[in-house]
Amino acid sequence: MDQRNGWVAADEELIQKTLWAHKTLNVQYGVQEFYEQKNPMRELIRTILSHRTTYANEMTAYRTMMEQFGTWEGVRDAPMAELTDTIKTANYPEVKAPYIKAVLEAIIQERGEANIDFLHELTTQEAMQWLNRLPGVGPKTSTLLLLFEFHKPVLPVDTHVHRVTQRVGLIGPKVSAGKAHTLLLSYLPPDAKALYNFHKHFFWHGQRVCTWYEPKCPACVLQSRCDYFQTGRTAKLSSTPQKVSRLP
């Protein structure tokens, strides 16, 4: 592969198809501006809480946790059983509580306080490497944080983005969400606002149109070039496992 206009050139057909889908959804949903920066430390912990749960459950767990323990040091020092019970609305609290405590311990020990604003000053690669060293923090969490809070040119790939891009045919049928981060990023210009809109629009499209069980293909603006639709919606894709039939 060669370097072109600042990004790695991949298969030309896939690049053009990805850019077409990106522009089409820009028209469908409108180009979005970045929200004003919030609180990176808060968003890091909320992102950990958000895995495999709803936004409402995540917010309830976060609010209850901070009401109960007051400060990041208070959360770090909380008894494990008490913290686990406090965040139970977020699903899998027995997994998330140890990660939250370990992340806070690691950050406070290294930085002297629960503050990650310094990531602004790092390169994208340096910031990604630093975050990925934290306990339980992987590409999904680090890319969401770096794009939304620090406006760095990375691309989060959640279940919705993974499903839609795989059905359309921008990535292969067996490509994992983790691998899709790298592949899709190589098809797009390294511009944070463009990547933000790509993520937001494919996320919304997966929520509203290209849903997991009953995709609304007749209403889809990507239908004309969607591999999944054009091949009769029979493809077996890693993003949408086949439902198992249950005996009566």
Secondary structure as the mmCIF struct_conf table of DSSP 4:
data_model
#
loop_
_struct_conf.conf_type_id
_struct_conf.id
_struct_conf.beg_label_comp_id
_struct_conf.beg_label_asym_id
_struct_conf.beg_label_seq_id
_struct_conf.end_label_comp_id
_struct_conf.end_label_asym_id
_struct_conf.end_label_seq_id
STRN STRN1 GLN A 3 ARG A 4
TURN_TY1_P TURN_TY1_P1 ASN A 5 GLY A 6
STRN STRN2 TRP A 7 VAL A 8
HELX_RH_AL_P HELX_RH_AL_P1 GLU A 12 TYR A 29
HELX_LH_PP_P HELX_LH_PP_P1 VAL A 31 GLN A 37
HELX_RH_AL_P HELX_RH_AL_P2 PRO A 40 SER A 50
TURN_TY1_P TURN_TY1_P2 HIS A 51 ARG A 52
BEND BEND1 THR A 53 THR A 53
HELX_RH_AL_P HELX_RH_AL_P3 TYR A 55 PHE A 69
BEND BEND2 THR A 71 THR A 71
HELX_RH_AL_P HELX_RH_AL_P4 TRP A 72 ASP A 77
BEND BEND3 ALA A 78 ALA A 78
HELX_RH_AL_P HELX_RH_AL_P5 MET A 80 THR A 86
TURN_TY1_P TURN_TY1_P3 ILE A 87 ILE A 87
HELX_RH_3T_P HELX_RH_3T_P1 LYS A 88 ALA A 90
BEND BEND4 ASN A 91 ASN A 91
HELX_RH_AL_P HELX_RH_AL_P6 PRO A 93 ARG A 111
BEND BEND5 GLY A 112 ALA A 114
HELX_RH_3T_P HELX_RH_3T_P2 ASP A 117 GLU A 121
BEND BEND6 LEU A 122 LEU A 122
HELX_RH_AL_P HELX_RH_AL_P7 THR A 124 ASN A 132
TURN_TY1_P TURN_TY1_P4 ARG A 133 ARG A 133
BEND BEND7 LEU A 134 LEU A 134
TURN_TY1_P TURN_TY1_P5 PRO A 135 GLY A 136
HELX_RH_AL_P HELX_RH_AL_P8 PRO A 139 PHE A 148
TURN_TY1_P TURN_TY1_P6 GLU A 149 PHE A 150
BEND BEND8 PRO A 153 PRO A 153
HELX_RH_AL_P HELX_RH_AL_P9 THR A 159 VAL A 168
TURN_TY1_P TURN_TY1_P7 GLY A 169 GLY A 169
BEND BEND9 LEU A 170 ILE A 171
TURN_TY1_P TURN_TY1_P8 PRO A 173 LYS A 174
HELX_RH_AL_P HELX_RH_AL_P10 ALA A 177 TYR A 187
BEND BEND10 LEU A 188 LEU A 188
BEND BEND11 PRO A 190 PRO A 190
HELX_RH_AL_P HELX_RH_AL_P11 ALA A 192 ARG A 208
TURN_TY1_P TURN_TY1_P9 VAL A 209 VAL A 209
BEND BEND12 CYS A 210 CYS A 210
BEND BEND13 TRP A 212 GLU A 214
HELX_RH_3T_P HELX_RH_3T_P3 CYS A 217 ALA A 219
TURN_TY1_P TURN_TY1_P10 VAL A 221 LEU A 222
HELX_RH_3T_P HELX_RH_3T_P4 GLN A 223 ARG A 225
HELX_RH_AL_P HELX_RH_AL_P12 ASP A 227 GLN A 230
TURN_TY1_P TURN_TY1_P11 THR A 231 GLY A 232
BEND BEND14 ARG A 233 ARG A 233
STRN STRN3 LEU A 237 LEU A 237
TURN_TY1_P TURN_TY1_P12 SER A 238 SER A 239
STRN STRN4 THR A 240 THR A 240
HELX_LH_PP_P HELX_LH_PP_P2 PRO A 241 SER A 245
#
